[in-house]
Amino acid sequence: MSRPIQALIDLSAIEHNLTVVRRHAPRPQVMAVVKADAYGHGLLRAADALKRAEGFAMLEIDAAIQLREAGHRQAILLLEGFFSMEELAWIERYRLSTVIHHREQIEMLSSYKRRSPVDIFVKINTGMHRLGFSLAEIPSVLDALAADFPPHRITLMTHLARADESSGDESVAAQMRSFEAAAGGRRLPCSLANSAAILRCPGTHGDWVRPGIMLYGASPLPGTSAAALDLRPAMTVSSRIIAVQALQGGDGVGYGHAFRADRPMRVGIVAGGYADGYPRHAPTGTPVLVNGRRTRLVGRVSMDMLHVDLSGMEDAGVGSPVTLWGKGLPVDEVARAAGTIAYELLCALAPRMRIVT
Ligand SMILES: *Cc1c(COP(=O)(O)O)cnc(C)c1O
């Protein structure tokens, strides 16, 4: 028997979540975002579950090549584009699609001797102020590209800063106006929507939607649960209790005695810590399931272990099953308790985690 912590990846949940994307955005093609090892779920594994998507998007060129070599024939888009001429050669060789978002990329493109077509996504900064050409630059960028790329090889793209907030509607509308102004009446395909915009902003769906987090079954909308959106959790991190401590009132548990019992109580020691990807900053009170029942984390998370309150759980002991997040305990709730978002917890799954499907 090995250390009992594991992450169960439910591929049917990912497949189901893709159908939820289609329900909200029936017309556009879907560019499934699989960056950061498919948000921690495993690139090739997730891509198999997402094989009905028309494309994949990520940032890491080695991952893009891996996906192509695994036999996926869809569009594979590099969200930050390329960083060198050498990468351009890989893009051509593996028929990848690329974002371009700054002048240097256009210069590299125009000096590269291309033999086969490449699809370009021109990133426009419509207000996120992260990547993209300014509105003023777009006409000259498109003119520069027109020499080498027929219109059907060019998609206009932007990213929305506040699509997840109910108070973000005006911000989304302003970004949409900028996007339309940048397009300047050109009838090019476009791509704007992440998960939040797919769910909240149908006017942004365009020709390609780019769902990420919702495919993995976490909610992109603060205040709305994944279950309410019919999203199913794709990752369940579970473990077991490996020791039980009987505390007296006043006893502290773990490093810094960050939790102290105010009465006699039992505490379960769980195999799972920050070296597995559980957030160290999760405070006492963060929800945990033991034997399928909700209890709380107590004390400071260590590298390999954490402690849970077994008060009122006489049936719990060494070997009792523990869920840290996933089925039965939404990752969004754990993330909120730990002062972060589900994205960070999913992506931070440690390499040492045993994965089962
Ligand atoms: C990560 C990312 C997405 C997906 O965002 P979610 O909120 O996970 O749906 C879409 N577009 C771009 C450019 C991204 O970087």
The ligand as a Tripos MOL2 file, in Angstrom:
@<TRIPOS>MOLECULE
LIG
   15    15     1     0     0
SMALL
NO_CHARGES

@<TRIPOS>ATOM
      1 C1         -6.6550   31.0550  -19.7680 C.3       1 LIG1
      2 C2         -7.3040   31.7250  -20.8960 C.ar      1 LIG1
      3 C3         -8.6300   31.4370  -21.2520 C.ar      1 LIG1
      4 C4         -9.5150   30.5280  -20.4250 C.3       1 LIG1
      5 O1         -9.9910   31.2170  -19.2970 O.3       1 LIG1
      6 P1        -11.0080   30.5510  -18.2680 P.3       1 LIG1
      7 O2        -11.3330   31.6370  -17.3370 O.co2     1 LIG1
      8 O3        -10.2480   29.4390  -17.6140 O.co2     1 LIG1
      9 O4        -12.1580   30.0480  -19.0670 O.co2     1 LIG1
     10 C5         -9.1450   32.0220  -22.3880 C.ar      1 LIG1
     11 N1         -8.3900   32.8830  -23.1310 N.ar      1 LIG1
     12 C6         -7.1290   33.1860  -22.8150 C.ar      1 LIG1
     13 C7         -6.3790   34.1400  -23.6530 C.3       1 LIG1
     14 C8         -6.5450   32.6390  -21.6870 C.ar      1 LIG1
     15 O5         -5.2890   32.9650  -21.3550 O.3       1 LIG1
@<TRIPOS>BOND
     1     1     2 1
     2     2     3 ar
     3     2    14 ar
     4     3     4 1
     5     3    10 ar
     6     4     5 1
     7     5     6 1
     8     6     7 2
     9     6     8 1
    10     6     9 1
    11    10    11 ar
    12    11    12 ar
    13    12    13 1
    14    12    14 ar
    15    14    15 1
@<TRIPOS>SUBSTRUCTURE
     1 LIG1         1 GROUP 0 **** ****
